[in-house]
């Protein structure tokens, strides 16, 4: 086995001084701050009194499913409500202050706040219907001087002309007077667009620089693609979250898969910067360093969780690091400045594709530390014990007749077991840190998938990326092929049907046994796991006395507080919990009327600490729901804000 190499630092415009310590007492940016820490230094609510938490106020969102991370500035909370309306609320009472309606989709994960040095100009900047949009944070009025009457088309500067606006749920990040806006791939098919990184002037909306995620001729990484790939291949998108080191002016951007997700004969090579952690100089857009975590991705193993910034004690020295969690269960840790791995990363041989026309990388990078946080194999011993005998037999048959050679088993015509699957491991919002301690916490989803390729013309037709193919389920959908007409792909959740109808193919349990979600605590000073506990449960199983299973398909991210607590929500049992940071023990839980999704916000107004949750997850495909009848009326959705009782 050989150690992976990392590119040398190319350009530097910042300082090599240690990163400045911020107070962590505010929540003025989504995920807590530009550093995406999901950490608060507030400690009024702590282990000794968390059991006294009560609902302080609620604000109804109206119909719809929301994953929005509120932000709070000067006692004002900004949220997203029904019909994509931006709303300003009194953060202490929930009183509505103003509303700003939007036509078309608004990025569902959050917004950016910016203010001038003298605070005379305060803006909310977000993406609406494919346009970067700016409104006055005090009034909700459109700032007409920004872009073209208050908005800038994200398609400006692309070397291809997408047929429709480029809307993404990633709100980007602000640094100084620059907003970095990632472009979406514009679809999941072979003809998707490259998702370049753009930077704009926050005053004018003018495009400042572009970074090509699929390198053009003469650019670094161009040789890792076929010669003309930059003209036709799409993807490599930062659809999720990004992180900024404000002291150094570095953006850490986790990138996605090049298209198509499960078959890559059109992109032979390692495909930089696909599936890479990319460090950019924010002022210039120049690459500082990168590390590719998956070569020539065939598993849809994009990097959905935000990179996390910590300072750890390593070999007797303080080292500023950036940590990247993955869908496939590994956590990679790098020196924040140089990109050098904190512990060795080894290129190890992996199973190879047997599909005509395909090319697969002979090796993949495996970190030697820390240990994985998710299960990376699925065999008969792991079959769900809650399945009926007939269902278990069907699962065994799938395992027997599929390729199942462990992590990085490539998709095949027979079907290949992928564990964790494309919706497993750590997803967006699911990682938080305690920066002063060097601790990291990650929530997992434990879902293997069956990745099965089809020859052109097979199947019943459908859109790219259709999720089917479960044992006993319908035939996977065929996917439109590129001009070369290679096999097409479908990646289906390995699930099973249940006659009880609460384990359905679309909302049911994994074929793998519990725990289906865990919360793992890492000490990154030593590269070890401190503890791991199940995260949540499943309402229907709990009724039958089965607890500790972990939640089904959680999409709720954790936050950590200086009070020694970790707050996280799960939708499949409609619960909010507070975990003890030292042990993982549940110290408090609260039942909610519907699922909570996204990341809560922690803030203080008038000396009182609050924790806000978006309780609007609903009973959707990935969430599992309380109601067994999908036709029943949805339960009320709201922002629910908790605090200790007033003395």
matplotlib code that plots the C-alpha trace (Angstrom):
import matplotlib.pyplot as plt

x = [0.0, 1.2, 0.4, -1.7, 0.0, -1.4, -0.7, 1.6, 0.4, 0.2, -0.7, -1.1, -2.6, -3.5, -1.5, 0.1, -0.9, -3.2, -6.9, -8.6, -10.9, -14.5, -16.9, -19.4, -22.1, -24.0, -25.9, -25.7, -24.9, -26.4, -24.8, -23.8, -21.2, -19.1, -17.0, -20.0, -19.2, -22.8, -21.5, -22.6, -20.5, -23.8, -24.2, -27.2, -28.9, -26.7, -26.7, -28.1, -31.2, -31.9, -34.8, -36.6, -36.7, -40.1, -41.6, -41.1, -42.9, -43.8, -44.3, -46.4, -44.8, -47.9, -48.1, -45.0, -41.7, -38.9, -35.3, -34.4, -31.7, -32.8, -30.3, -30.5, -29.0, -29.7, -32.6, -34.3, -34.7, -34.9, -36.9, -38.5, -42.2, -45.0, -44.9, -41.1, -41.7, -38.8, -39.9, -38.3, -39.4, -38.8, -36.4, -37.6, -41.4, -41.9, -43.8, -43.8, -41.8, -41.9, -42.3, -40.7, -42.5, -40.5, -41.5, -39.9, -37.8, -35.6, -32.5, -33.9, -30.9, -30.4, -29.5, -26.5, -26.3, -23.8, -23.3, -21.0, -18.3, -20.4, -23.5, -25.4, -26.0, -27.3, -28.3, -29.7, -28.3, -29.8, -30.6, -34.1, -35.2, -31.6, -30.8, -28.6, -30.9, -30.3, -32.9, -32.5, -32.3, -34.1, -37.1, -37.3, -37.2, -35.3, -32.0, -32.4, -28.7, -27.6, -27.3, -30.3, -33.0, -31.9, -30.7, -28.0, -28.4, -26.1, -25.8, -23.7, -20.2, -20.9, -19.4, -22.6, -26.1, -28.4, -32.0, -33.3, -32.2, -29.7, -31.4, -29.6, -30.3, -26.8, -26.9, -23.1, -20.9, -19.9, -16.4, -15.6, -17.4, -17.5, -20.2, -19.2, -22.1, -21.8, -23.7, -25.9, -25.3, -28.6, -29.8, -28.8, -28.3, -25.3, -26.2, -26.0, -23.8, -20.5, -21.2, -18.5, -17.8, -18.6, -17.8, -19.7, -19.4, -21.9, -22.5, -23.1, -23.8, -20.9, -19.2, -15.6, -14.1, -14.9, -13.3, -13.9, -14.6, -14.1, -10.7, -10.3, -7.2, -4.1, -5.7, -4.7, -6.3, -7.2, -5.2, -7.5, -10.3, -10.7, -9.4, -12.8, -14.7, -14.8, -17.1, -19.7, -19.4, -21.4, -21.7, -18.9, -21.3, -21.2, -24.9, -24.8, -22.6, -19.3, -17.0, -14.9, -11.8, -12.3, -8.9, -7.1, -9.6, -9.9, -13.0, -13.2, -15.6, -16.7, -17.5, -19.8, -19.8, -19.3, -22.2, -23.5, -23.4, -23.2, -21.6, -18.6, -17.4, -17.7, -15.2, -12.4, -9.8, -9.8, -12.0, -10.6, -12.2, -15.0, -15.4, -12.6, -12.2, -11.1, -9.4, -9.7, -8.2, -11.5, -10.1, -8.7, -10.4, -7.1, -6.7, -4.5, -4.8, -7.2, -7.6, -9.7, -11.5, -13.0, -11.4, -13.7, -16.8, -19.3, -21.4, -22.8, -20.4, -20.4, -19.4, -22.6, -21.4, -19.7, -16.0, -15.3, -12.6, -10.9, -7.6, -6.2, -3.2, -1.1, 2.4, 2.6, 1.7, -1.5, -2.6, -5.4, -7.3, -10.2, -12.2, -14.4, -17.1, -18.3, -21.3, -19.2, -18.3, -14.8, -13.6, -10.6, -8.6, -6.1, -3.8, -5.9, -3.1, -1.1, -3.7, -1.4, -3.3, -3.0, -2.7, -1.5, -4.0, -3.3, -4.2, -5.6, -6.7, -10.5, -12.9, -12.9, -15.7, -16.8, -19.0, -18.0, -16.8, -16.3, -13.1, -12.7, -9.8, -7.6, -7.2, -9.1, -7.7, -8.3, -7.5, -5.6, -7.2, -9.8, -11.8, -15.0, -18.2, -20.6, -20.8, -19.1, -20.3, -23.7, -23.8, -26.4, -25.6, -26.7, -30.2, -33.0, -34.4, -37.7, -38.3, -40.6, -39.1, -40.2, -38.7, -35.4, -35.3, -35.7, -32.9, -30.6, -31.4, -30.4, -27.2, -26.4, -27.0, -25.3, -21.7, -20.9, -17.2, -17.2, -16.6, -16.3, -17.8, -18.6, -22.1, -22.8, -25.4, -26.1, -26.5, -23.9, -24.4, -23.1, -22.7, -23.0, -25.2, -25.5, -27.9, -25.9, -23.2, -23.0, -25.2, -25.8, -26.0, -25.1, -21.7, -20.9, -17.8, -16.7, -13.8, -12.3, -12.0, -11.1, -14.2, -16.3, -19.8, -21.4, -24.9, -25.2, -27.8, -27.2, -28.6, -27.1, -28.2, -28.4, -26.6, -27.7, -26.8, -29.1, -28.4, -30.0, -33.7, -34.3, -36.7, -39.9, -38.4, -38.0, -35.8, -32.1, -31.5, -34.8, -34.7, -36.2, -35.1, -35.9, -36.6, -40.1, -40.5, -41.0, -38.5, -35.8, -36.3, -34.2, -32.1, -31.5, -28.0, -25.4, -24.5, -22.2, -25.1, -23.4, -25.3, -27.6, -27.9, -30.3, -29.4, -32.2, -32.5, -32.3, -35.5, -38.3, -42.0, -44.1, -47.7, -48.1, -47.8, -45.5, -42.4, -43.2, -40.8, -40.8, -40.9, -39.9, -36.9, -33.6, -32.9, -30.0, -30.7, -30.4, -29.1, -30.3, -28.8, -26.0, -24.4, -20.6, -18.3, -14.7, -11.6, -9.5, -6.6, -6.0, -8.0, -10.2, -13.9, -15.0, -18.5, -21.2, -25.0, -28.2, -29.7, -33.5, -36.0, -38.9, -42.4, -44.0, -41.3, -41.3, -45.0, -44.0, -41.3, -38.4, -36.2, -32.6, -33.0, -31.9, -34.1, -35.2, -33.7, -32.8, -32.2, -31.8, -28.3, -26.8, -25.6, -23.2, -23.2, -20.8, -23.4, -22.1, -25.1, -25.8, -29.2, -30.6, -34.0, -35.3, -38.4, -39.3, -40.2, -41.0, -38.6, -36.0, -33.3, -30.5, -27.5, -24.8, -21.6, -19.5, -21.4, -24.1, -26.8, -30.2, -30.9, -34.1, -36.5, -39.6, -42.2, -43.1, -46.3, -44.4, -40.8, -38.0, -35.4, -32.3, -30.1, -31.4, -30.1, -28.8, -28.9, -29.4, -31.7, -31.9, -29.8, -32.0, -30.7, -33.0, -32.9, -34.9, -36.0, -37.8, -40.5, -41.8, -40.2, -43.6, -44.0, -41.9, -40.0, -36.7, -38.3, -40.8, -43.9, -46.3, -49.3, -49.8, -52.1, -50.3, -53.6, -54.3, -53.9, -50.4, -49.9, -49.2, -45.7, -43.9, -40.6, -40.5, -38.3, -37.3, -35.9, -35.7, -38.7, -38.3, -37.4]
y = [0.0, 3.5, 6.8, 9.3, 12.5, 16.0, 18.9, 21.7, 25.1, 27.2, 30.6, 32.4, 35.8, 35.4, 35.2, 32.1, 33.3, 31.0, 31.5, 34.0, 32.8, 34.0, 34.1, 31.6, 33.4, 34.5, 32.7, 35.3, 32.8, 29.4, 26.5, 29.0, 31.0, 31.1, 28.3, 26.0, 24.9, 24.2, 25.2, 27.8, 29.1, 29.9, 27.8, 29.1, 25.9, 23.1, 19.5, 20.5, 22.3, 21.1, 19.0, 22.3, 23.4, 24.6, 26.1, 29.8, 30.6, 29.2, 30.7, 28.7, 28.1, 27.1, 24.0, 22.6, 20.9, 23.0, 22.4, 26.0, 27.0, 30.3, 33.1, 35.7, 39.3, 42.1, 40.2, 39.6, 36.0, 35.4, 32.4, 30.9, 30.3, 29.2, 30.1, 30.9, 34.0, 35.4, 36.5, 38.6, 37.8, 39.2, 36.5, 36.8, 36.6, 35.3, 38.5, 39.0, 42.2, 42.1, 39.7, 39.5, 37.3, 35.5, 34.1, 30.7, 28.5, 29.8, 27.9, 25.8, 25.6, 29.2, 32.7, 35.0, 38.2, 41.0, 44.5, 47.4, 48.4, 51.3, 49.1, 51.6, 48.9, 45.5, 42.9, 39.5, 37.7, 34.4, 32.4, 32.7, 31.1, 30.9, 34.5, 35.8, 38.2, 41.0, 42.6, 45.1, 43.2, 46.0, 46.4, 43.4, 45.7, 44.7, 46.5, 47.6, 48.7, 45.0, 43.3, 43.9, 45.4, 43.4, 40.2, 38.6, 35.6, 32.7, 31.7, 34.8, 33.7, 30.1, 28.7, 26.8, 28.1, 26.1, 25.8, 26.9, 29.0, 27.4, 27.1, 25.5, 25.0, 26.0, 29.6, 30.2, 32.1, 35.7, 36.9, 40.5, 42.1, 38.9, 36.3, 32.9, 31.2, 27.6, 26.7, 23.5, 20.9, 21.8, 18.2, 14.6, 13.5, 13.4, 16.8, 18.6, 21.7, 22.1, 23.6, 26.3, 28.3, 32.0, 35.0, 38.2, 41.7, 42.0, 45.7, 45.5, 41.8, 41.9, 38.7, 38.8, 35.4, 31.9, 28.6, 25.8, 22.6, 20.7, 22.1, 23.8, 23.2, 24.5, 24.4, 22.2, 18.8, 18.9, 15.8, 13.7, 13.9, 13.0, 15.9, 17.4, 16.5, 20.1, 20.8, 18.2, 16.7, 18.2, 17.9, 18.3, 20.5, 22.0, 21.5, 21.3, 23.5, 25.3, 26.7, 29.8, 30.4, 34.1, 34.8, 33.4, 34.2, 30.5, 28.8, 25.0, 23.6, 19.9, 18.9, 16.3, 13.6, 14.2, 13.1, 10.4, 9.3, 5.5, 5.1, 7.0, 5.7, 9.3, 10.6, 8.1, 9.2, 10.4, 13.4, 16.3, 18.1, 15.6, 14.4, 16.7, 19.0, 22.2, 25.1, 28.4, 31.9, 33.8, 37.1, 35.7, 32.4, 30.6, 27.0, 26.7, 22.9, 20.0, 16.4, 14.0, 11.6, 9.4, 8.8, 8.5, 8.2, 5.5, 5.5, 9.1, 9.6, 13.4, 15.3, 16.8, 17.8, 21.1, 20.9, 21.6, 23.8, 22.9, 23.4, 20.1, 19.0, 16.8, 15.5, 18.1, 21.1, 23.0, 22.4, 24.2, 21.5, 21.0, 17.8, 16.3, 13.6, 11.5, 9.5, 6.3, 6.5, 7.9, 11.1, 12.8, 15.4, 17.8, 20.7, 23.7, 25.6, 23.0, 20.3, 17.7, 14.8, 14.8, 11.0, 9.0, 8.3, 5.1, 4.3, 0.8, -1.6, -1.8, -4.0, -3.3, -2.7, -5.7, -3.5, -3.0, 0.5, 1.5, 2.4, 2.3, 3.6, 0.7, 2.3, 4.6, 6.7, 5.2, 7.2, 5.3, 7.5, 8.2, 4.9, 4.9, 6.1, 4.0, 0.4, -0.3, -3.7, -5.6, -9.4, -12.0, -11.5, -7.8, -8.5, -6.7, -8.9, -7.1, -8.4, -11.3, -14.7, -14.2, -10.7, -12.0, -14.7, -12.2, -10.0, -13.1, -13.8, -10.3, -10.6, -14.0, -12.9, -9.5, -8.3, -7.7, -7.1, -4.4, -0.7, 0.6, -2.4, -0.8, -0.9, -3.9, -5.4, -8.1, -5.4, -4.4, -3.9, -0.5, 0.0, 2.8, 3.7, 7.0, 8.3, 6.8, 8.0, 11.7, 14.0, 17.8, 19.4, 16.2, 17.2, 19.6, 20.4, 21.7, 23.8, 24.6, 20.9, 19.5, 17.2, 16.4, 14.8, 13.1, 11.7, 8.8, 7.2, 3.4, 2.6, 0.1, 0.4, -1.9, -0.3, -2.0, -1.0, -1.7, -1.8, 0.9, 0.3, -1.9, -1.1, 0.9, 4.4, 7.3, 10.1, 9.9, 8.8, 7.1, 5.3, 1.8, -1.7, -2.8, -6.5, -7.2, -3.7, -2.5, -2.8, -0.1, 2.8, 3.0, 6.2, 8.1, 7.3, 9.7, 9.5, 6.5, 4.5, 2.8, 0.9, 3.1, 3.1, 2.9, 2.9, 1.7, 1.6, -2.0, -2.2, -4.7, -4.5, -5.2, -6.4, -4.1, -1.2, 0.9, -0.5, 0.5, 0.6, 4.4, 5.1, 1.9, 0.5, -0.6, -4.2, -3.8, -4.2, -1.4, 1.0, 3.0, 6.2, 6.8, 9.8, 9.4, 11.5, 11.9, 13.3, 14.7, 15.3, 11.6, 10.5, 8.2, 7.6, 8.6, 7.1, 6.1, 5.8, 5.2, 8.5, 8.4, 5.7, 4.6, 5.4, 2.2, 0.0, 1.9, 1.2, -2.5, -2.0, -1.8, 1.1, 2.1, 1.3, 4.7, 6.9, 6.1, 8.4, 11.3, 14.7, 16.7, 18.1, 18.5, 21.6, 21.5, 24.0, 25.1, 23.8, 20.3, 19.4, 18.2, 19.0, 17.0, 16.1, 13.0, 12.8, 9.1, 9.4, 13.1, 13.9, 16.5, 15.3, 16.8, 14.4, 14.6, 15.7, 13.5, 10.2, 10.4, 9.8, 11.4, 14.1, 15.6, 14.9, 16.7, 15.3, 17.5, 17.6, 16.6, 15.9, 18.4, 18.7, 20.8, 22.4, 24.3, 27.7, 28.7, 32.4, 34.9, 37.9, 40.0, 37.6, 34.6, 31.6, 30.1, 27.1, 27.2, 24.2, 24.2, 21.6, 21.2, 18.1, 16.5, 12.9, 12.8, 10.1, 10.5, 11.2, 8.6, 9.9, 9.5, 9.1, 5.7, 7.4, 9.6, 11.1, 12.5, 16.2, 17.2, 18.1, 21.7, 23.0, 25.7, 27.1, 26.0, 27.9, 26.6, 28.3, 27.9, 29.2, 32.8, 33.3]
z = [0.0, -0.8, 0.9, -1.1, -2.2, -1.9, -4.1, -2.9, -1.9, -5.1, -3.9, -0.6, 0.2, 3.8, 7.1, 8.7, 12.1, 14.1, 13.4, 15.5, 18.2, 17.8, 20.7, 19.2, 21.1, 18.0, 15.2, 12.5, 9.7, 8.9, 10.8, 13.4, 11.5, 8.4, 9.9, 9.9, 13.5, 14.6, 18.0, 20.6, 23.5, 25.4, 28.6, 30.4, 29.4, 30.6, 31.9, 35.2, 34.0, 30.4, 31.8, 32.5, 28.9, 27.7, 24.5, 24.6, 21.4, 18.0, 14.6, 12.1, 8.7, 6.8, 4.5, 3.0, 4.1, 5.4, 6.4, 7.0, 9.5, 11.1, 11.7, 14.4, 14.3, 16.8, 18.3, 14.9, 13.6, 9.8, 8.6, 5.6, 5.6, 3.2, -0.5, -0.1, 1.9, 3.9, 7.3, 10.1, 13.6, 17.1, 18.3, 21.9, 21.2, 17.6, 16.7, 12.9, 11.9, 8.1, 5.2, 1.8, -0.7, -3.4, -6.7, -7.3, -5.0, -2.3, -1.1, 1.7, 4.0, 4.9, 4.0, 4.4, 6.5, 5.6, 7.1, 6.2, 8.7, 10.0, 10.0, 7.9, 5.2, 6.4, 3.8, 3.5, 0.5, -0.8, -3.9, -5.4, -8.6, -9.8, -9.0, -6.2, -4.4, -1.9, 0.5, 3.3, 6.6, 8.5, 6.2, 3.9, 0.8, -2.3, -2.7, -6.3, -6.7, -6.4, -9.7, -12.1, -9.9, -6.8, -8.3, -10.4, -12.7, -11.6, -15.3, -16.0, -16.8, -17.6, -20.8, -21.5, -21.6, -19.3, -20.4, -17.1, -14.1, -11.8, -8.4, -5.5, -1.8, -0.8, 0.2, -0.3, 2.1, 2.7, 3.4, 3.7, 0.7, -1.3, -1.6, -2.9, -4.7, -5.9, -9.0, -9.2, -11.8, -13.5, -13.5, -12.8, -16.4, -18.8, -20.2, -16.9, -16.6, -14.8, -11.4, -11.3, -8.2, -8.6, -6.4, -6.5, -5.1, -2.2, -3.0, -6.7, -7.5, -10.1, -10.9, -9.5, -10.4, -11.6, -10.6, -13.1, -11.2, -14.4, -15.5, -18.9, -21.1, -19.3, -15.8, -13.0, -13.2, -16.9, -17.6, -15.2, -17.8, -21.4, -23.6, -24.5, -21.2, -20.1, -23.1, -22.3, -18.8, -15.9, -12.2, -9.6, -7.7, -4.2, -3.7, 0.1, 2.3, 2.4, 5.1, 5.4, 7.6, 8.1, 9.6, 6.5, 3.8, 2.7, 1.5, 2.0, -0.6, -0.6, -4.2, -5.7, -8.4, -12.1, -14.3, -14.6, -10.9, -11.4, -14.8, -16.0, -19.4, -20.7, -18.1, -17.9, -15.4, -11.8, -12.7, -10.6, -8.8, -8.4, -4.8, -3.6, -0.7, -2.4, -0.6, -2.5, -1.8, -1.5, -2.7, -6.0, -6.6, -6.9, -5.7, -2.6, -2.3, -2.8, -1.8, -3.8, -1.5, -4.2, -7.6, -10.6, -8.4, -9.4, -6.2, -5.9, -3.0, -3.2, -0.1, 1.4, 4.9, 5.6, 6.4, 10.0, 11.5, 14.8, 16.5, 17.9, 19.9, 17.5, 18.3, 21.1, 18.9, 18.2, 14.7, 12.9, 11.0, 8.6, 8.9, 6.2, 6.9, 4.0, 2.8, 2.9, 6.7, 6.7, 8.4, 6.7, 8.7, 7.1, 8.1, 7.3, 5.6, 3.7, 3.1, 4.5, 6.1, 9.9, 9.8, 6.8, 4.0, 2.0, -1.5, -1.3, -4.0, -4.5, -6.5, -10.2, -12.7, -14.9, -17.2, -20.8, -21.5, -17.9, -16.2, -12.4, -10.3, -9.1, -5.7, -3.4, -0.4, 3.0, 6.2, 8.8, 11.5, 12.7, 12.5, 10.4, 12.0, 9.8, 8.8, 5.5, 4.6, 4.4, 4.7, 5.8, 9.5, 9.2, 7.8, 9.6, 12.4, 12.2, 8.6, 8.1, 7.2, 3.6, 3.5, 5.0, 2.4, -0.4, 1.0, 1.3, -2.4, -3.4, -1.4, -3.0, -6.6, -6.4, -6.3, -2.7, -2.1, 0.5, 0.2, -3.3, -5.0, -8.4, -9.9, -12.2, -14.5, -11.9, -9.2, -6.6, -2.9, -1.8, 2.0, 3.0, 0.0, -1.7, 1.0, 3.9, 6.1, 6.9, 4.9, 4.9, 8.3, 10.2, 11.6, 14.5, 16.5, 19.9, 18.6, 22.1, 22.9, 19.5, 19.5, 16.5, 16.4, 13.4, 12.8, 10.4, 8.2, 7.8, 4.3, 1.9, -1.7, -4.7, -7.6, -10.8, -14.3, -17.4, -21.1, -23.1, -23.8, -20.7, -18.0, -18.1, -18.7, -16.3, -15.1, -14.3, -10.8, -10.2, -6.9, -7.1, -7.4, -3.9, -3.3, -4.3, -5.7, -9.3, -12.1, -11.9, -14.3, -17.4, -17.8, -21.0, -22.3, -23.7, -27.4, -26.9, -25.6, -22.6, -19.9, -17.8, -14.0, -11.1, -7.5, -5.3, -1.5, -0.3, 1.6, 2.1, 1.9, 5.0, 5.2, 8.2, 5.8, 8.1, 6.3, 2.8, -0.1, -0.1, 3.6, 5.2, 7.0, 5.6, 4.8, 7.2, 10.9, 13.4, 14.5, 11.4, 12.8, 15.3, 16.9, 17.1, 19.3, 18.1, 19.9, 17.0, 19.3, 19.3, 16.3, 18.4, 19.0, 22.4, 22.2, 19.8, 20.6, 18.6, 17.4, 17.8, 17.1, 14.9, 16.3, 15.2, 16.6, 19.9, 20.3, 20.2, 22.8, 20.4, 21.4, 20.6, 16.9, 15.7, 13.5, 10.0, 7.4, 9.8, 8.2, 11.4, 12.2, 15.7, 17.5, 20.4, 23.3, 26.0, 28.4, 27.7, 25.4, 21.9, 20.5, 17.6, 16.1, 14.4, 12.2, 12.3, 15.9, 16.0, 18.9, 19.8, 22.2, 24.3, 24.6, 27.3, 25.4, 27.7, 27.5, 24.8, 27.3, 26.6, 29.2, 27.7, 24.9, 23.6, 21.3, 18.3, 16.2, 13.0, 11.9, 12.5, 9.9, 9.3, 11.9, 15.0, 16.0, 19.4, 20.4, 23.3, 23.6, 26.7, 28.7, 27.9, 25.8, 23.2, 20.9, 17.7, 15.6, 12.2, 13.0, 9.5, 8.2, 7.4, 6.4, 3.3, 1.5, 3.4, 6.7, 7.6, 9.3, 12.1, 9.9, 8.2, 5.7, 3.3, 2.2, 5.7, 6.4, 7.4, 11.0, 11.9, 11.1, 12.9, 14.1, 17.8, 20.1, 23.6, 26.7, 30.4, 32.4, 33.5, 37.1]

ax = plt.figure().add_subplot(projection="3d")
ax.plot(x, y, z, "-o")
ax.set_aspect("equal")
plt.show()
